[in-house]
């Protein structure tokens, strides 16, 4: 009997490559989201520290500077929150694509396992037939 070969092996390799590429896209999107969130947290902490600091020694100039700083910080925080939302949507989209790519790999792997199981059954059948013939030949030669 000939050795097992799967006709769709190249397709399976391609599907696995697609999964690997999609994993790297998900990792990149998740990294970008983490970067935005870290920057957002830093801006929020900076604003809260400035708020706490202005209360200790308020002056007219300090209050004016704080007001401008606060307005800019709030605008930057809103911008970062919007970027984080877009990044979260991107991560969700890339995860859905990864799930789909994994599903496609699993489909081809299931086809391969089914073909291999059929090949094993056929191999076992041929091996059993050969063993039966060998037994009968040995039996025939003794008689």
N, C-alpha and C positions, 0 to 999 in steps of 0.2 A: 504494500500500500504506500502511496506517496505521502510525503510529510505534509503536515498541516500548513496551509497558507491561507491568509485572509485577504480577499481581493480588495477590501476597503482599508487596508493598513495605512496607505498614504492619506486617505481622508481622516482616519483616526489621528494620525500625527498632526495633520493640519488643524483639526479641532482642538487638540491639546495645546498647540501653539497659540491658537486664538484665546483659549482660557488663560494662558500665561500672560499674553498681552493685556487682556482685560484686567487681570489681577494687578498688573503694574499701573494701569489707568486708575483703578480704584485706590491703590496706595497713593498715587499722586494727588488725586482729588481729596482724599482724607488728610494728607499732609498739608495741602493748601488750606483746608478747613481748620485744622489745628493751629496753623500759623495765624490765620485771621482771628481765631478765638483768643489766642495768646496775646496778640496785639490789642484786641478789644479789652481784655481784662487789664492789661497794663494801662491803657488810657483811662479806664474807669477807676483804677486804683490811684492814678495820678490826679484825677479830678477830685476824688474823695480826700486825698492827702492835702491838696491845695485848699479845699473847703475847711478842713480842720485847722490848717495853718493860718488862714485869714482871720479866724476867730480869736487868736491869741493876741495879736497886735494890729487892730484895724486902723488904717490911716486913709485919708482921702485918695491919695495916689494908689495905694495898695488895693483899695476897693475898686477903683476904676480899672486897674490892670487885671484884677481878678474877674471882673465882669466880662471883659474882652476874652480872657483866657477861658472862662466858663462857656461862653457862647461858641467859641471855636472848638472847644473840647466836646461839647454836646453835639455839634454838627459832625465832627469827626467820628464820634461814637455812633451816631445814626448811620453814617456812611459805612462804617465797619459792620454794623448789624445787618445792613442791606447786603453787603458782600458776603457775610456769613450765611445769610438765607440762600443766596444764589449758590454758594459752595455746598450747602446741605442738599439742595436740590440736585446739584451735579453729582454728589456722592450717591444719592438715592438712584439717580439715573444709571450711573456706572455700575452700581450693585445689581440693578435689574438686568443690565446687559451681561454681567458676570453670571447671574443665575441662568440666563438663557443659554450662554455659552456652555456652562456646565451641563445643562439639560441635553444639549446637542452632543456633547462628548459621551454622556451616559447612553444615549440612544445608539451610537455607533459601537460602544463597548458592549452593549447588550446584544447587538447583532453579531459581534465577534464571539461572545461567549456561546450564543446559540449555535453558531457555525462550528465552533470547537466541540461542543457537546455532540452534535450530529456526527462530526468526524470521529470522535472517540467511540461512539456507538458502532459506527461502520468498521472501525479498526478492531474493536472487540469481536464483532461478528466474524470478520475475516480471520482473526487469530483463532477463534473457536473452531471455525471450519478447517483451518490448517491443522490444528491439534487433533481434531476428529479424524482427518485423513491420515495423519501420521500414526495415530493409534491403530487405525484399521490396517494400515500397511504393515506395521509391526506384528499385529495379530495375524495377518494373512501369511507373513513369512514364517511364523512359528508353526503354522498348520501344515 
